[in-house]
Amino acid sequence: MTLDYSEPHLEIVTPTFEDNQELFGFLKHLHGYVESNLGEDLLWNYSMPPRFKRKYIKLPPHRDVNSTK
């Protein structure tokens, strides 16, 4: 596989805050926005992908992505 696992990951970045409550409020608002726009997608809060049983893993047919054809 040539795609990096982390490419589709969402990274939430905040500005700096002097007050923790302001930061938490900002994060709560931002999380709500993200969640309301995900559709059927899910947020995965761990750095490693989940372990699935092999029967649930559907790999596309192999093709040479470096091919010049």
N, C-alpha and C positions, 0 to 999 in steps of 0.2 A: 504494500500500500504506500502511496506517495503523499497522501494527505495527512497533515498533522492533526492529532486528536483535538487540540485546543483551538483550531481555527473557528469553529462555530460557537465557541463559548462567549457568553455575554460578560463584559467587564463593566461593573458599575463604579464610576469615579465620582467623588464628591469634591467640592471646594473645601478649603480649610475653614474651620469654625472655632471660635473662642469658647463657645458654650456647648457642652455635650447634648443638652436637650434640643438645641437648634439642629445639631448634626443628626440626632435620632429622628427628628421631625422631617428633615430633608430626605433621609433614607426611607422613611415610611412612605412619604409621598412618591418618591422615585420608584420604590418597589411596587406600589399600587399601580403606577403608570405602566411599568413593565408587565406586571401580571395581567392587567386588563388588555394588553396588546399581544399576548402570546398565542392566542387561538388555542389550538390543540397541543402546542409544544409545551414542554416542561422545563423548569429550571432545575439543574442538577448542582447541588451545593458542595460537592466533593471534587477533589482534583483528579480522581481516577474514574474512568467509566464504570458503570455497574456491571456485574457479572450476570450474563444471560445464559440460559440453557441453549445448547447448540441448535435445537430445533427452532428457536426464535430468531436466530441470526441469519439474515438473508444477504449474502455477498453477491455483488454484481459479477457478471462474467469478467474474467481477466482480460485486459487489453494493455498493450505496450504504450504507456502515456508518453514515452520519449521517442516514439516512432515518428519518422518524418513523412510517412505516407499520408 
